[in-house]
Amino acid sequence: MKLSLSSSLYSRSKSTCQNLLKPFLNSTSTLNSSTIARSDSLYRRISPVGDPRDSVVPVLDQWVQEGRFLDRTQLRLIIKELKVYRRFQHALEISQWMSDKRYIPLSNADAATRLLLIFRVHGLEQAEKYFNNLHQDLKGFEVYTALLNCYADEKSVEKAESFMQKLRDMGFDKTPFCYNILLNLYYRIGSSEKLDSLMHEMEEEGHFDDHTLAIRLSAYASASDSDGIDSIVEKMESDPRVIMKGSTYAIAADGYLKVGQLDRALEMLKKLEGCIATEKRKNISFHVLLRLYAEVGNKDELYRIWNMYEENVKICNKGYITMLSSLLKFNDIEGAEKIFKEWESRGLSYDFRIPNFLIDAYSRNGHMGKAEALLHNGIGKGGKPFFTTWYCLTGGYILDNQVPKAAEALEKAMVCAPSSKIRKDTLATCLEYLEGKGDVGRAEEFISLLRTEGIFSAAVHEKLLSYIKDVKQ
């Protein structure tokens, strides 16, 4: 992913209603269980291990060594919660630990969960390998649909359609679930013809539910078809069998914003707000409201929703991330600083994404002293800077004419995430500095590092080294 220092770190690369729909469809966690919520719970120990490079297995082993209670239900709940926060590596570790070290037999649901986690962490090929090696007794409806989900997420249309036919042949197509997976795939690849054809088939066969309409709504919103959005919203609201959800109004609001119908978007946001009381995961609705009011450009409403959020739900790191991102769309650094101080006072697990927002803002606005102070403060509290942390500092140092520090920060960025894309102008500035200072040896070392880490091809690597050697002579 190419990063630009001139825009917010966490701005969406593409405004799609798919991103709105997914968290609501996945928000089935039941982590309100007292077993999980207790201050001495296992989840409380696992939660601070935010870096996927750090294993949670030692935490699990320590829990068992202390003779504490642990069962399948508790582990499943933790896995489910980690999935909500996209901590797939840790969720997979727990799934594997559950059977490998606790000898808990896998159920069909456990196998389906593991297959999806393997796909998220290791890719489609490994997910297929796991499916093929799975004992036939475990290959029930949940596992088959999990693999169909993998094909859809990978946008592998041919494989998804072939596998769907296999499900039809096996009689697994009696509910809308499989159809909705395929329908969502057609929406994501923009195939309106296939989407319409499948919708027609679903209507004829009676394989139709709320999610089907939500996907159709997403397609209209993505296509900027306001009439289509109107028709689906009206259809759902007038059908007594349909329970309107916040996700539906969020998709509609995003669609109306895309076509510039601000009044209709605000109307949908008010309806979304009205759904919060009945939502299982209220925090997701609050996150959507914060983000969309920032896009609308209404800072007063943004703060009103934040205050409501604080009154109704215990805010965790994700909430602070959303609020900081929203405030910085207004370039409200002062407001962001207050929210950051509030987060620090809460004593939550140190997530470097949160100070990153201010590090980025400070770097873009020439406040490098503040940016460095936040960096050192975070490291002192046990936080681990990301590629984006060092990359933002690189840009800030260049703007502040501190090229030596920029070169140093860029090297640290490459160590954190060697596969990330570097802006050519940023790289050129650092290399020019090293060359201009006569530090040809370090320039060669830096270029070799970029080659080793896969940033340059062999051909580019040789050309750069030849250039540096010519300069030396």
Secondary structure, DSSP 4 states (H G I P E B T S, - for coil): -B--TTS-TT--SS--THHHHHHHHT----TT-HHHHSTTSHHHHHTT---TTS-SHHHHHHHHHTT----HHHHHHHHHHHHHTT-HHHHHHHHHHHHHTS-PPPPHHHHHHHHHHHHHHH-HHHHHHHHHHS-GGG-SHHHHHHHHHHHHHTT-HHHHHHHHHHHHHHT--SSHHHHHHHHHHHHHHT-HHHHHHHHHHHHHHT---HHHHHHHHHHHHHTT-HHHHHHHHHHHHH-TT----HHHHHHHHHHHHHTT-HHHHHHHHHHHHHHGGG-SSHHHHHHHHHHHHHHHT-HHHHHHHHHHHHHHS---HHHHHHHHHHHHTTT-HHHHHHHHHHHHHHT----THHHHHHHHHHHHTT-HHHHHHHHHHHHHTT----HHHHHHHHHHHHHTT-HHHHHHHHHHHHHH-TTSB--HHHHHHHHHHHHHTT-HHHHHHHHHHHHHTTSS-HHHHHHHHHHHHHHH-
